[in-house]
């Protein structure tokens, strides 16, 4: 009887050991990949973002380019895949204080400009900045979406990065969001 009990116990340990070891390995891998602290999407560096599971250098650049965020779900607007958002939701946060701190920092700059002649300052600021400050995409191959006209422009278009109310998106995201491609004139051959 003791022999049968010992054999049964040995058999159970032999069968249970691989199952327990298989559960421990993924847990260790998840702990190694997960960051030690919760990452703030509005202030994290690219290295902090790359440490998150499913986030590589390209996705980290998209996240940085889409700042500021009001919720983790806003990552979808920046072109981050849904499955990646699901993986990192418990590991990231969005700080409202960062957004609030950024807004007051922007407000004092126009306030000192107000005491100077108002018509001269805005005109001088708009005229040289429009052609000189074409924005650059965070990732190569993105399109510039004009949010006012619901049109997107490809690289090489004269409006690429130049319109007042716009942002960069992937072409697929622009199409899903209902934006249409800009009509470009084709050269006529005689």
PEGI-V672461 format. One record per backbone hydrogen bond with DSSP energy under -0.5 kcal/mol. CO is the residue of the C=O (numbers start at 1). NH is the residue of the N-H. E is the energy in kcal/mol with one decimal. If there is no record, write none. Layout:
# PEGI-V672461
<<CO:NH:E> <CO:NH:E>>
This chain:
# PEGI-V672461
<<1:5:-2.2> <2:6:-2.7> <3:7:-2.2> <4:8:-2.2> <5:9:-2.4> <6:10:-2.6> <7:11:-2.4> <8:12:-2.4> <9:13:-2.3> <10:14:-2.2> <11:15:-2.1> <12:16:-2.7> <13:17:-2.4> <14:18:-0.7> <15:19:-0.7> <16:20:-2.4> <17:21:-2.6> <18:22:-2.3> <19:23:-1.5> <20:24:-1.8> <21:25:-1.8> <22:26:-1.1> <23:27:-1.3> <24:28:-2.3> <25:29:-2.2> <26:30:-2.6> <27:31:-2.2> <28:32:-2.2> <29:33:-1.8> <30:34:-2.3> <39:41:-0.6> <39:93:-2.6> <40:43:-0.9> <40:44:-2.1> <45:49:-2.0> <46:50:-2.4> <47:51:-1.2> <49:52:-1.5> <52:55:-1.6> <54:56:-0.6> <56:60:-2.4> <57:61:-1.9> <58:62:-1.8> <59:63:-2.4> <60:64:-2.4> <61:65:-2.4> <62:66:-1.6> <64:67:-1.1> <71:74:-1.2> <72:75:-1.8> <73:76:-1.6> <74:77:-1.0> <74:78:-0.7> <75:78:-0.7> <75:80:-1.9> <76:79:-1.2> <81:85:-2.0> <82:86:-2.4> <83:87:-1.7> <84:88:-2.1> <85:89:-1.4> <88:91:-1.6> <88:92:-0.9> <89:92:-0.7> <91:39:-2.5> <93:41:-2.7> <94:96:-0.6> <95:99:-1.1> <96:100:-2.4> <97:101:-2.5> <98:102:-2.0> <99:103:-1.8> <100:104:-1.7> <101:105:-1.4> <102:106:-1.3> <103:107:-1.7> <104:108:-1.6> <105:109:-0.6> <106:110:-0.9> <107:111:-1.4> <108:112:-1.6> <109:113:-0.9> <110:114:-1.2> <111:114:-0.8> <111:115:-0.7> <112:116:-0.6> <117:121:-1.9> <118:122:-1.6> <119:123:-1.3> <120:124:-2.4> <121:125:-2.2> <122:126:-2.4> <123:127:-2.4> <124:128:-1.1> <125:129:-0.9> <126:130:-1.8> <127:131:-0.7> <128:132:-1.3> <129:133:-1.9> <139:142:-1.2> <143:145:-0.6> <143:169:-2.3> <144:146:-0.6> <144:153:-3.1> <145:147:-0.8> <145:167:-1.8> <146:150:-1.5> <146:151:-1.0> <150:180:-2.1> <151:146:-3.2> <152:182:-2.3> <153:144:-2.6> <154:157:-2.0> <157:160:-1.5> <159:161:-0.5> <159:162:-2.1> <159:163:-0.9> <161:135:-2.2> <164:166:-0.8> <165:147:-2.1> <165:148:-0.9> <167:145:-3.3> <169:143:-2.9> <170:174:-2.3> <171:175:-2.2> <172:176:-2.3> <173:177:-2.1> <174:179:-2.5> <175:178:-1.2> <180:152:-2.8> <182:184:-0.5>>
